[in-house]
């Protein structure tokens, strides 16, 4: 195996014996001189195939503790579901958990009205979510609220499914949303960053919700009013995006606008606004 480039102290880019670029993990692996041949493979604790440039960005964004908990959860998920999970689930889930912890610390809890539907239709995925919450409490000392179970389960479910197109203009519409955000805040979004990749995933989910016309819950309606008063500049941007989406046949209710506000705000935070 050839080590190519340090990502951080415990992660590096490498080439396997077949010449495929991978991410490798190992205690202190980033301290190795690079590029170089690595003959002692016992130094590698985990390898990650089919990774993207955005995954490298995420490794340097979330804490190593969250990455490790996410890896444990993914191993448990593979044991329960099999090998049909997205190989990048560890990084996708780590990003979700990082955001869930951030929301909890800010006392921003979104009630998911589909909780009982998910528990009924996807018992294995909900069991994995319960395991995830338990592991986070045990290893990080953070007790996530029950409302986060649905979000974690949805990440597992989505990793099993082939991504469905919302419509023929989906990609163009999401690009218009990104351009609107850039114009609103005089900023440039890095389209290669993991934060943007996750933003795109959240926008695809939002467009599906808007098409399906899911109902707003009373708990989220009150939270929506609170958040829009706390981040008025994000609220103004989201109001503009809502007009754009309505014109394209995706009307947003208050709950969807809350969801959009949280993720626009997070994207701006990640871009250093």
N, C-alpha and C positions, 0 to 999 in steps of 0.2 A: 504494500500500500504506500502511496506517495502523498504526503501532507503538502498541500498547496498554499494555504493562507489561513492565518489566525482569524477567528471570529471574535472570541474572547478567551479568557484563561482556560476554559474547559470545552470549547467547541472549535472546530476547524473544518475548512473545506479540504477534501481529499479526492484522490482517484483510486478506485478499487482495482483489482487485478485484471478486470476486463476493460479498464479505461473509462469507466462511468464515474461522473462527478457525484460525490455524495457529501453529506455532513456527518462528521464523526464526533462523538462525545467521549471524554475521558478526563479524569482529574488531572489538571495541570497540562493537558495536551497542548494548550495554546502557548505554553512556554517553550515548546520545541522550536528549534531553528527551522525555518521554512524558506523555500521548498526543500524537502528531504525525504528520503526513503524511511519508512517506519517498518522495522522488521519484527518488533515485539508487539504483536497484535493484542496481547493481554492488557495493554494500556487502554484499549478502546472498550468502553462499557456499552455503548449503543451506536448503531449506524442508521442513517436516514437516507432512503432512496427517493427518487422522484420529487426532489425538493426544488424550490424556486428561489429566485433572488430575494423575494419578499420574506421568505423564511429566515434568511440571514439577518434581515432588518429586525424581525421580531425578536430573535435571540438577544439582540443588543438592547431591546426595549423593555421586555418584562423581566422580572426577577428570576434567578436560577431556581429558587424554591418553587415558584409556580410552574416553571417548565418541568421540574422533576415530578411534582404532583400530577401534572397533566400526563406525563409519560406513564405513571403508575395506573392512572384511570384508563388510559388507552389499552394497556396490557390487560386490564380486567375486562374491558369492552371486547377485545379480540377473543378472550376466553369465552365470553357469553354469546357473542354473535358470529365469530369466525373471522376469516381473512378478507372479507369483502368491504372493509372500511377504507376510507380515503387515507392514503399513506401520510398525508400532511395533517391528519386529525390532531396530532399532538400539538402542533403550532396553532391551529385554528382554535382548539379548546383552551390552550394557554391564554390566547388573546381574549377569549370570552370570559374566562375566570378572572383575569386581570381587571376587566371592565366591571364584572359583577362585584368584585371586592371594592373597587373604586366607588361604584354606585352605593353600596352598603355604607361605606364610610361617610358618604355625603348624605345619607338617609334618603336616597332616591330609590324606592322600590316599586317596580312595575308589576301590577297584578295581571296575571295571564288567565283570561277567561277560559282558555282551552285546556286548563290543567287536568280536569277529569277526563276529557276526551283522550289526551295523551296517555294518561294512566290506564285507561281501558284498552286503547288500541295498540299501545306500544309498551307492554309491561316490562320487557327486558331492558329497553332503553331507559325507562323510569327507574328501574332497579340500579342501573349503572349511574344514573344521576344521583340517587340516594347514596351510593357508594362514594361518589365524587364529593358530595357535601360532607360525608363522614371523614374522608381522607383530608380534606381541607381543614376541618376542625382539629383532627388528630395531629397533622404535621405542621400546620401553619398557625394553629390557635385562633382561627377565624371561623365564626359560626354564621354561615350564610342563611338567610331566611328561606322558608319553605317555598316562597314564590320563585326562587331561582332554579328549582328543580326542573320546571318546564323548559327554561332556556337551555339548560345543559342537555336535557333529553333531546331537544330539537337539533342541537349541534350533532349529536350522535345519529339521529335519524337522517339528517341531511347528508352526513358522510356516507350513508349507505346507498343513497339514491343518485341516479344520473340527473344532473341539473336540468330542470325543465325551463324552457324559454317562456317568459311571460308574454311576449309578443315579438313580432318581427322587428319592432323599433326599440327593443329593450336597451341594447348597447348604446344606441344613439341618444336615447332619452337620459340614461345615466351619465353620459358624457356631457349633455346639456346641463344637468344638475351640477356636476363638478365645475363646469365653466361658470355657472351662475354663482357658486360659492366663491370661486377665485375672484370674480368681479366684485362681489359684495364686500370682500375683505382685502382687496388689493394684494392677493397672495398667489403663489404658484404651488399647486399640488403635485407632489412627486408620484407620477403614475406607476412607478416601479416599486414603491414602498409597500410593505405589508399592510400598513394602515389603510392605504387606498384600496388594496385588494379586498380587505375585510369590509370596507365601506361599500364596495360594489356588491358584496354578498348580502349585506344588510339592506341595500336598496332593492335588490331582487326580491328579497323576502317582503319588503314593504309594498312593492308593486303587486305581489300576489295577494297580500292582505287587502289592498285597496280594491282589487278586482273582485274579490270574494265578498266585500262589504261587511266585514266582521264588526261586531258591535262594540261600542266603548263601555268600559266599566265605570261605576261611580268613583271607585278609589283612584283610578288613573285620571279621571276628569279633574279631580281636586289637585292631583299632582301636576297636571298640565298647567293649571292656573298658577301654581307656585313657581314652576320652572320658567314659564314665560316672563314672569315678573323679575326673576333673578338674572336671567341672561337675555335682556331685551334685544340686543343686537343679533343674537342667534335667532330669536323669535321673528324678527323682521325678515331675515334671510329665508327662514322656513316658510313664512307667509308668501314670499315671492315664489318659492319652489312649488308651493301648494297650488298657486295660480297656474303655473306652467304644467303641472301634472293634471290638473282638472281639464285644461284645454286638450290634453292628450287622452282623456278618458279614464283618468285615475284620480277620482275625487278622494280627498283625505278627510277623515273625521278627526276629532281632537286627540284620540288615543294614538292614531298614526302620526299626527303632527308632533306629539310628545316623543314618540320613538325617533322620528326624524331629527328633532332638536337635540336629543342626547347624542346621536351619532354624528351630526354636523359639528356639534361642540367638541366631541372627541377627536374628530378628524382635524379640526383647527388646532386643538391642543397638541396633537402629534406632529403637526406641521410647524409648531413653534410660534403660532399666532399669539 
